[in-house]
């Protein structure tokens, strides 16, 4: 990168303008959204059901079926700890067995957001006092849905949240291989939140 110029500082993310030298030597200017990145949890029970939430998303004016997920916006918090926290906050569940299901970057054409989806098994209701939800999460439905039903909803065009789409299809593929593709919960995350900008 040749230079970077701050443009906007928002509550969650910011925008910068980068001047970048491409491998061939050409310089281009790109606006980039800097995002803290996120984790999501595909909690799977013994009957191959997935714990999903139904949350309103204002930018698309729609209520979407999603995996429990959240930003990595707590300074110094480990991604796995963040995933466990989000599972509890959004669904009032804990899990005993964790693995990395899949990592992806959500919109690499303009944003540096990286998302890690964990597979959580041995899931059980929490005995702790429920998290005090607010905003879009207040009264948010939380239900168990068969994995194959979610797969079919994706292929019909009825499920639109990208993290849910990626996570569900990854789980279907991993299950077909006897879960041999799973990685340990602390597996390296090269394009993760500390990724390319070293922050």
C-alpha positions as CSV (number, residue, x, y, z in Angstrom):
1,X,0.0,0.0,0.0
2,X,1.3,3.4,-0.9
3,X,-0.9,5.6,1.4
4,X,-4.1,5.6,3.3
5,X,-6.4,8.6,4.0
6,X,-9.1,8.4,6.8
7,X,-12.6,9.5,5.5
8,X,-15.2,8.6,8.0
9,X,-15.2,7.3,11.6
10,X,-18.5,5.5,12.5
11,X,-19.7,3.8,15.6
12,X,-18.7,0.3,14.5
13,X,-16.6,0.8,11.3
14,X,-14.7,3.4,9.4
15,X,-13.9,4.3,5.8
16,X,-10.5,5.0,4.4
17,X,-9.2,5.8,0.9
18,X,-6.1,3.7,0.0
19,X,-3.7,4.3,-2.7
20,X,-2.5,0.8,-3.7
21,X,0.3,-0.4,-6.0
22,X,-0.9,-3.5,-7.9
23,X,1.6,-6.4,-8.6
24,X,2.1,-5.0,-12.2
25,X,3.1,-1.6,-10.8
26,X,-0.1,0.3,-11.6
27,X,-1.4,2.5,-8.8
28,X,-5.2,2.5,-8.0
29,X,-7.3,4.3,-5.5
30,X,-9.8,2.3,-3.5
31,X,-12.3,3.2,-0.7
32,X,-12.3,0.6,2.0
33,X,-14.6,-0.1,4.9
34,X,-12.6,-1.1,8.0
35,X,-14.6,-3.6,10.1
36,X,-13.8,-5.2,13.4
37,X,-14.8,-8.6,12.0
38,X,-17.2,-11.1,13.5
39,X,-17.8,-14.7,14.7
40,X,-20.9,-16.9,14.3
41,X,-22.0,-20.2,15.8
42,X,-23.7,-23.1,14.0
43,X,-25.0,-24.9,17.1
44,X,-25.9,-28.5,16.1
45,X,-27.8,-30.9,18.3
46,X,-27.9,-34.7,18.2
47,X,-30.8,-34.7,15.8
48,X,-29.0,-32.5,13.2
49,X,-31.0,-29.4,14.1
50,X,-29.4,-26.0,14.1
51,X,-30.2,-23.2,16.5
52,X,-31.2,-20.1,14.5
53,X,-32.5,-16.6,15.3
54,X,-34.9,-14.4,13.4
55,X,-33.6,-10.8,13.4
56,X,-34.7,-7.6,11.7
57,X,-31.9,-6.0,9.6
58,X,-32.7,-2.4,8.8
59,X,-30.3,-1.9,5.8
60,X,-32.3,-4.5,3.8
61,X,-35.6,-3.8,5.5
62,X,-36.1,-7.5,6.2
63,X,-36.2,-10.0,9.1
64,X,-33.7,-12.8,8.4
65,X,-33.1,-16.2,9.7
66,X,-29.5,-16.2,11.0
67,X,-26.9,-18.0,13.0
68,X,-26.1,-16.4,16.4
69,X,-23.3,-14.0,15.7
70,X,-21.6,-10.9,16.8
71,X,-18.8,-8.4,16.3
72,X,-15.3,-8.8,17.6
73,X,-15.5,-5.4,19.2
74,X,-14.4,-6.2,22.7
75,X,-10.7,-5.3,23.1
76,X,-8.6,-8.3,23.6
77,X,-11.4,-10.8,23.5
78,X,-10.5,-14.2,22.0
79,X,-12.7,-15.1,19.0
80,X,-13.8,-18.4,20.6
81,X,-14.8,-16.6,23.8
82,X,-16.7,-14.1,21.7
83,X,-18.5,-17.0,20.0
84,X,-19.5,-18.5,23.3
85,X,-20.7,-15.1,24.6
86,X,-22.8,-14.5,21.5
87,X,-24.4,-18.0,21.7
88,X,-25.4,-17.3,25.3
89,X,-26.5,-13.7,24.7
90,X,-28.6,-14.4,21.6
91,X,-30.0,-17.9,22.5
92,X,-29.4,-18.5,26.2
93,X,-27.4,-21.7,25.4
94,X,-23.9,-23.0,26.1
95,X,-21.9,-25.6,24.3
96,X,-19.2,-28.1,25.3
97,X,-17.6,-29.0,22.0
98,X,-16.2,-26.4,19.6
99,X,-14.5,-26.5,16.2
100,X,-13.8,-24.1,13.4
101,X,-16.3,-24.9,10.6
102,X,-15.3,-22.3,8.1
103,X,-13.7,-18.8,7.6
104,X,-14.6,-16.3,5.0
105,X,-14.4,-12.7,4.1
106,X,-17.9,-11.2,3.5
107,X,-17.4,-8.5,0.9
108,X,-13.8,-8.4,-0.1
109,X,-14.4,-5.9,-2.9
110,X,-14.8,-3.0,-0.5
111,X,-14.7,-4.3,3.1
112,X,-12.1,-6.1,5.3
113,X,-14.6,-7.9,7.4
114,X,-13.6,-11.5,8.2
115,X,-16.0,-14.0,9.7
116,X,-15.2,-17.2,11.5
117,X,-18.1,-19.7,11.9
118,X,-17.7,-22.2,14.7
119,X,-19.5,-25.6,14.9
120,X,-20.8,-26.0,18.5
121,X,-22.1,-29.3,19.8
122,X,-23.1,-30.6,23.2
123,X,-25.4,-27.6,23.3
124,X,-27.6,-27.1,26.4
125,X,-29.8,-24.3,27.8
126,X,-28.0,-22.0,30.2
127,X,-28.9,-21.9,33.9
128,X,-27.6,-18.3,34.1
129,X,-29.9,-15.3,34.2
130,X,-30.8,-14.5,30.5
131,X,-28.9,-11.6,28.8
132,X,-30.8,-8.4,28.7
133,X,-31.6,-7.9,25.0
134,X,-32.4,-4.6,23.4
135,X,-33.1,-3.1,19.9
136,X,-33.5,-5.7,17.2
137,X,-32.6,-8.5,19.6
138,X,-35.5,-7.8,22.0
139,X,-38.1,-10.6,21.7
140,X,-36.1,-12.2,18.8
141,X,-37.3,-15.7,18.0
142,X,-34.9,-18.5,18.7
143,X,-35.7,-22.0,17.2
144,X,-34.1,-25.3,16.3
145,X,-34.4,-26.1,12.6
146,X,-33.2,-29.3,10.8
147,X,-29.9,-28.7,9.0
148,X,-31.4,-30.2,5.8
149,X,-34.4,-27.9,5.9
150,X,-32.0,-24.9,6.1
151,X,-30.0,-26.2,3.2
152,X,-33.2,-26.6,1.1
153,X,-34.3,-23.0,2.1
154,X,-31.0,-21.7,0.8
155,X,-31.3,-23.5,-2.5
156,X,-34.9,-22.2,-2.9
157,X,-33.7,-18.7,-2.3
158,X,-35.6,-18.3,1.0
159,X,-32.6,-17.9,3.3
160,X,-30.5,-14.8,2.6
161,X,-28.1,-14.0,5.5
162,X,-24.6,-14.7,4.0
163,X,-23.2,-16.1,7.3
164,X,-26.1,-18.5,7.6
165,X,-25.7,-19.5,3.9
166,X,-22.0,-20.2,4.2
167,X,-22.2,-21.9,7.6
168,X,-25.1,-24.2,6.7
169,X,-23.6,-25.3,3.4
170,X,-20.2,-25.8,5.0
171,X,-21.9,-27.9,7.7
172,X,-23.7,-30.0,5.1
173,X,-20.4,-30.6,3.2
174,X,-18.5,-31.3,6.5
175,X,-21.1,-33.8,7.6
176,X,-20.9,-35.6,4.2
177,X,-17.1,-36.1,5.0
178,X,-17.7,-37.4,8.5
179,X,-16.7,-34.0,10.0
180,X,-13.1,-34.7,9.0
181,X,-12.7,-31.2,7.7
182,X,-13.2,-29.5,11.1
183,X,-10.3,-27.6,12.6
184,X,-9.5,-27.0,16.2
185,X,-11.2,-23.9,17.8
186,X,-7.9,-22.1,18.0
187,X,-6.8,-22.8,14.4
188,X,-4.9,-20.0,12.7
189,X,-7.0,-17.3,11.1
190,X,-4.7,-15.6,8.5
191,X,-7.3,-13.1,7.3
192,X,-8.9,-12.7,10.7
193,X,-9.5,-9.5,12.6
194,X,-5.8,-8.8,13.0
195,X,-5.3,-9.6,9.3
196,X,-3.8,-7.4,6.7
197,X,-3.6,-4.1,8.5
198,X,-1.9,-5.5,11.6
199,X,-4.3,-3.9,14.0
